[in-house]
Amino acid sequence: MTADGASENRESRDHGDLWNSADEVPLSRRQGVSPGESIADPSSQTNADGASGHAGNVADLLAATARAKPDAAALVDTATAETLTWAEVDAAVDAQVAELRAAGLTAGDRVALCLPTSVAFVIALFGVLRAGGVAVPLPPQGPESELRGLIEHSGARLLIGAAADDLPGDVRVLSAVTAGEQRPEPVEPVGAGEDLAVLSYTSGTTGAPRGVMLSHRALLANVTQLEHLPVRVVEPSDRVLISIPMFHVYGLGPGLLAGTSAGATLVLAERFDVHTALEACVKYRVTSLLGVPTMYVELAALPADELGEGLATVRLLTSGAAPLHPKVLAAIRGATGLGVFEGYGLTETAPVVTTTMVTGYPKPGSVGRPLPGVELRLVDSDGTVGPVPLDPADPDDVFAEDDGEPMGTGLVSIRGANLFSGYWPDGAHGPDGEGWFRTGDVGYLDTDGDLHLVDRANDLIIVNGFNVYPNEVESVINALPGVAESAVVGVVDERSGEAVKAVIVPERGAALSEQQVMDACTEALAGYKVPRTVEFADSLPHSATGKLRRMNLR
């Protein structure tokens, strides 16, 4: 879809017409899918491995697009105003391979990439993968002690990008290759399939970061799974604004790899600034925005006319990393006529698992259904298939109902070709013998078969033996006028084991008291779920992709 057609399709999106309801394949419990059974789009079973259409090395995506669209605009770097064609990117990647091999790279060697979202990152990543190395993307602005620790843990001996002063002594620093006029000799890719392609470190929101081993197979499978959605994440004619970090698998997979496979134009920004982002949308006639909740919160805070004008050419808004608040969704739709498609994924799943794009219409509060080729089921903490039983002593502990019967929650368990190969270095704690990976995310399936996330299992608060999910309390607090953001955590309490603590960021100029928060929670929640303490703060700690770091608040 071209940018010129973007506004013409807003009316159909508002009425949910992107997906023909007569052709929809329902995935609801009313049609025989219980929370304990795996769910996937039955129409996708001919591609159940999730990998048909792409095979081999991840860098083959670039080579194929460069052959098909050599002179088409590939990358636009908003920081430098540099624009490259797909042929120019492909040639620069071959030059990067030559640099890496001259530095002694052999197959399987890890190469740290310490670069922002930029042309340089794209060339370095594809260069490492084409050369047979393993890319280790790291945050370029991270503390030096953290970078050193991750480099040591990964065993990387080469680094491309900005070098910290305190690097291990045997690490060699290389400069990122820039596009040149001369094309080097074409390079045959090394590595494919189960060979390790990317070692991606988790954000460490619940503990020390762990290296997630992503093979060429896993990354390519997720690209193909996204391409089989009824609403395409990326169209060949799209101009996609990517201002989320490419060192995170969300920017890497649905952003760079999916965009490269489609042959779209990728508009790259080192960081998100709401006014700069809107200027880029207008200047480059952006048609698709890949975002996270913190970005949409800032967009929703703008005057409606300014937001509508800035996103006038946009056809698609997508969000991941954390749920969006209904008032943010309403503000975006009111200003632009666009809904925001939300999804769910993990570094371990390369990364997308579910999205509301499966049905073709945004559904506030839900992260949608599994991608084609992905199976999902809810299990108990010991792996038993089925939802976690509800607490009979807590009649309020109900998240949804099916024909009047309360529905329990469970840990989300996933199976598909997009799954990782375990944690570095020995592949421990990967998928089980049947291919299932049990996440730490708690959720439930509504009567349509759509997944709703409740919280992280590690964030669960236990007060006098009763479970408190932070998200449930935060929803009540966030609905209060004057609340910009809130976080609920458990703190040690001698009497009850744990107690609920709320940390709140008020909107600018808002007058909000602790008693108002207590009163609202008392009215809406069971007594043990009401915060024992309430604190106010200027901001809350977040990861690079906007996930709340509760650990820092405990």
N, C-alpha and C positions, 0 to 999 in steps of 0.2 A: 504493500500500500504506500502510495506517495504521500508526501506531506500535504499536498493540495487536497487529498481526499480525507485528511484526518478529521476536519471539522464536519464533513458531510456524514460521517459515521457516528457522531456523538449521539444523535437522536436514537439510533438503533441500539446503542449500548445502554442508554438509559432505560430501554424497555426490555433488556435482557434478550435481544434477538440474535446475539452472536452465535448462539448454539440452538439448533432446531430441536425443540423439545420433543418432537415426534421421533427423532432419531436418537435421543439421549439414552444411554445405557444406565439405568438406575443401579445404584450400589447401596441399597438401603436394607435395614434389617427387616423391613416389611416384606422384602422379596427374598428372604432366606439367608441374609448375611448377618450373623450375630457378632457381637464385639469380640468374641474369641476366635472367629474365623478370619482368614486372610482375605483382603479385598484388593482387587485390581480390575482394570477395565477389561472385560471379557473379549472385547473386539481386538485387544492388543496381543492375544495369546500366540498369534503366529510370529510375533516378535518378542516372545516372552523373555528372551535373554537380554533384551534391551540394547543389543549391540549390533543388530543388523544395519547395514548402510554405512558403517564406518569400521574399519579394521586397520590394525597396524600401529603406526607411531602417531602421537597427537599432532606432531608437526606436519603430518600429511594433510590436515585440514587447511593449513596455509598454502601448501604446494598446490592443492586442487583448486583453491579459489584464485591463486595467482595465474594458473593456466586458463581458467574460465573467464576471469575478469581482470586481465593484467593492468589495464589503464584506468580502472575504476578507483575512486577515492577510497582508501582503506582506513587510514588513521589521521585524525586531526588532533594535534596537541595544543590545547588552549593556552598553555603556559608559554609556548614558543611560537605559536601560530604556524607551526610546521605541518604540512599536509603531504602524506605519502600515498602512492598507489600500491595496489597489492603486489605488483611486480617489484617495486622498489623495496617493499618490506621483505619479500622473499629473498632478494639479492643480499640485503643487509644481514639476514639470518645466516646465509651461507658464509658471509664474511665473519660473522660471529663464531661460527663453527671452526673456521680456520684459526682464529685467535685462541679459542679454547684448546684445540689440538696442539697448537704451538706451545701452549702453557703446560702441556703434559696430560690433558684430560684423557681418560680411558673409560670404557663402558662401565656404568655403575657408580662412577665417582659423583659425590655430591658437590653441588655448586650453590653457594649462598647468593641470593639476589636481594640486595639492599637498595631498592629503587622505589620511587613513588609511582602512582598510576601515570604512565607516560609512554611515549614511543620507545624510549630506551628499555623499559620493562618488557614490552612486547617482543622486541628483537632479542633481548637476552634470554627470555623464557624459551622461545621457539628454538633459539640457537643451542641452548643446553640440551633440549629434548632431541633435536635432530642429530646432535653429536653423540647421543647415547648416554648423556649424563643424567643426574637426578637433580631437579631444581628444588631449592630450599628457599622459598620466599619468606623474607623477614621484614618486620616493620622498619622503615628507614629512619623514623624518629624515635625509635625505642631506646630505653636506657642502655648505655654501653655495657653494663654488667649483664643485662638480659641478653643482648646480642651475643656477647662472648659465650654465655652459657649455652645458647641454642646452637651456635657454631660448633662448640666442643661436643655437644651431645650428638649432633648430626654427623660429625666426622668430616665436615667440609674442609677442603684444602684450597679451594678457589673461591673468591668473592668478587662479584660484579657490582659496582656501585660505590656509594659513599662508605669509606672505611672508618671504623672507630679507632681511637688511639690505642685501645687496650685489646687488640686482637691476639689470639694465640700465635706464637712465633712462627709456625710453619704454614700459615695461611697467606696465599699470594693474592694480591688485589689486582683486578683487571678493570680497565675502563670499558664502559658500554660502547658498542660499535654504533656508529651513526650511518645513515644511508649515504651511499656514494654513487657516482656516475658509472663506475666500472663494475660489471657483474663478474664475480669470481666463478670458478668452475662449479657447476652444480654438485651438490653433496647428497649422497644417498643416506637416508636416515638409518640410525642404528638403534635397535630396541623396539619392541612391540608387545602387544598382548599383556601378559602377566608381569613383564619387566616393570620395575618401579620407575615412575615418571616424575612424581612430585612428592616431596616430604613436607607436609603442611602441618605446622604446629597450631594446636588448639589455642583459643584465647586465654585459657587458664582462669575462667570465671569461678571455678569451684576448686581450684588447686593448681599445682604446677603444670605448665603446658606439656602436652604429649605429642610426639611426632606421629602423624597419621600417614600411613603408607598408601598412596594412591597410584595404582598402576595405569598404564596406557588404556587397558581394557575398561577400567572403572570410569575414567574421565570421558572416554569416547562414548561409552554406553549412556551416560547422562545427557550428552549432547543429542544423541539419537532419540532418547526418551522425550526430551523437550521438543524435538522436531515433530513428534507424532501427536502433539496436542491439537485439539480442534481450533484453538486460538494460538497462532504462532507467537512464540516469545520474540523472535526476530525475523523480520521479512527481509529479503534481499535489498529492497528499496529503502529500508529504515536508516535513520541517522540516530544512533543510540548514544545518549549522554551517560558516561561512566565516570562518576566522581567518588565511588566507593573504592577502598583499597584493593588493588589487584593482588597484593600479597595474601589476601583472604580468599578462600575458595569461592565465595559468593561472587566477587568481582571477577575471579579467574574463569569460573565455569559458565554460568548464565550470561556473563558479560563478554569476556574476551573470546572464549572458545566457541560459544554459540554464535556470537557475532561474526567470527571468522568463518565458520562453517556456512553461514548464510550469505556471506559476502556483502554484509551491510557496511556502512561507514560508522566507525567508532570515534566519537568525540570524547577525548580524554581530558580529565581535570585532576590535578594533583590532590585537591581537597575540595570539600563541598562548602561553598559560601552561597547563601540563598540568593543574594542579588547578582553575584557573578554567574551563578547557574542559570538564572532566568535570562540574563544577557546572552549567554551562550546558546540557550534554546532559541532565542530570536535570531541571532546572527547566523547560526548554522541550520536553522529550520529543523530542529530536533523533533523526531517523531516518537521516540520511546525513551522513557526515563527509568533507569534501574536504581531503586532506592531502598532505604532503611527507615524505620520509624522516626528517628531523630530528624531526618531530612524533611519528611512530610509534616512533622510538627512545626518546623520553621516555615515551610511553604504555607501551611494553613493559617499561620499567624499574620500573613500579609493581607493587605486590603484585597477584596475579591476582584476588583477590576484589574489591579496590577498582576495578580496571579493568572487571571483569565487571559490577559494579553500576552504574558510571558510564555504560557503553555498553549498558545493558539494552534500551533502546528502538531501538537502531540496527539497521537492516537492511543497510546498504551502507557499506563502507569503500573509498575509492579513493586512489591515490597516484600522483604524477608527479614530474618534475624529475630523479630519479636512482633507480637500482635499490635495492631494499630487501634487507638482509642476511637470509639464511634463518633465523637465530636470532631475529630480530625478528619475522618472519612467524610462526614457531612459537609465540613467546610470546603474540602477539596472538590467534592461533587457540585456544591452550590456555586463555586467560582468557575469551574471548568466544564461541568456536565459529564465528567469522567469519574467512574468508579476506580478504585485501586484494587488490583488483583493481588491477593496475599498468598504466600506459600510457606512451606516448612522444609527445612533441610538441616544437614549436619556436615561438618568437615568429613566425617566418616562415610558419607553417602555421595560425595563428589559433585554437588551437594544436595540437589533438589529431590525431595521425597513426595510431597503433595503440593497442590496448588488449586486455587479456585478456577484457574483457566481450564481445568479438565471439564467442567460443566459450561464454561464460557460466560459466567456472570459472577461478579464479586458478591461475596456473602459475608457481611460484617460478623466478626466473632469466630469465623471458621478459617482454617488454612486449607480447606478443600479436600480433594481425593487424590489417591496415588497416581503418579505418572504411569503411562503405558509401560508394562514390563516391570513394575514395582509392586510387590505385595506388602500388605500391612496388616498386623493383628495386634490386639491388646492382650497382655499377659500379666500374671501376678509377679511379685518380686522374686519368686523362686523359679520363674519361667513357665509356670502352669498357664495353659491357654485359657483365657477368659478374663473378664473384668474383675477388679478388686471389689469384694463385697462391701456394701455400704455399712456404715456403723449403725446398728439398730438403736443405739442410745442417742443418736443425733438425727432426728427427723428432718433437720434443715440441710443436711449434707447431701443435697441432690442437685446435680448440674443440669439435668434434662430428664424428660419423661418420654416413654414410648408406650402409646395406648394406655396411659395412666400409670404405668409401672416405672419406678425410678431406675435410672441407668447408672451403673457404677463406672468408675474410672479404671484405667490400667496403664501399664508401661507400654509405650509404643515399641513394637518389634517389627523389623524390616527385612525383606529379602529381595535381592535384585542384582543384576550384573554391574550396577554402579557402586556396590559396596567395596570398602577398602580391604586391604590385605592384612590388617592388624596394626599394632603399634610398633614403632621403631624401638630397638633394632631387630627384635626376634619374631615379630608378627604376633605377639601375644594379644589375647582378648579380642580377636577378630570374630567374624561370623562363626557360628557353631557348625557341627558336622552336617546339618541340613541346610546351611546357608543363611540362617537367621541371625540378626544382630539386635540385641535388646538395648535400647537407648535408656537414658536416664530421664526421659520426658514422660510426664503423666498426662493422659488425655482421655476423651470419650468420643464415641461416634453418635451423632444425632440420628434422627429417624430417616434422614436422607442418605446416610452413610458418609457424611462429611465429618472430618476430624476437627475437634476442638481441643486445644492444648490448655491444660489447667496450670501446670507448673513443672519445674524440675524436681525430680524426686529428692535431690540433695537439698532443695530449698524448703522442703516440708518442715513445718513447725509442729511439735508435739507438746500440747498443753494438757497436763493431767491425763495423758494417755489418748487424748483426742487429736485428730489430724486437723491442721490449719494450713490451707494452701494460700501463700502470699497473694497470688493473683486475685483471689476472691475478695480479700480485704482491700487491695489496691483499687479494684473496680468501684467499690463504694466511695473510697476517698477521692478518686479522680473525678467522680461525678459531681463533687461539690464545686460551687462557683469559686473561682479564685485559685484553684489548684492547677499548677502547670504539670507537675509530675510527682509521683510518690513511689516509695519503696518500703516493703514490709519484710522484716527479718525476725528470726528467733534469737533471743538472748537468754543467757542462763538465769534461772530463777530458782531459789532454794526451795520454795514451796511447791511450785507446779512443774519443776524440771526445766521448762522453757516458758517464756512469756513473749507476747507479740509486741514488737517495737515498730513504729512507723516514722519514716523520715520523709518530709514533705518540702517540695520546692513551690512556694507561692508564685502566682503570676505577679508581674510588676505592679506595684501600687495596691495589691489586694490586702484586705484586712481579714486575717484568718486566725482563729484562736484554737488552742488545744481542746477546749471544751466543745467547740463546734464539731471538731473531728470525732471526738468521743461520742457525742450525742448522735451523730449520723450513723456511726458504726453500731451503737447500741440499738438503734431502731431497726437496722437492716440485718444484723448478724447475731448468731448465738453468742452468749456471754463470753465464752472462753476465746472467741475469735476477736474480741474487741481489744485494740492496742492498750497495753498497760502504760506505755510511754509514747509520747509524740514529740518529735524534734523537727525544727525548721532549718533548712539549709539553702544556700544560694544555688547549689547544683548537686547532681548525683554522679557517681563514677560510672563510666560506660566503656565498653571495649571499642575497638576501631570501627566495628560495624553497628554500633549502637546498642549492644546488649548490656543490660544492667549488671554491674559487678556487685552482687549482694555481699560477697565475701568481704569487701572493703568496708561495709557498713556494720558488720557484726562486731 
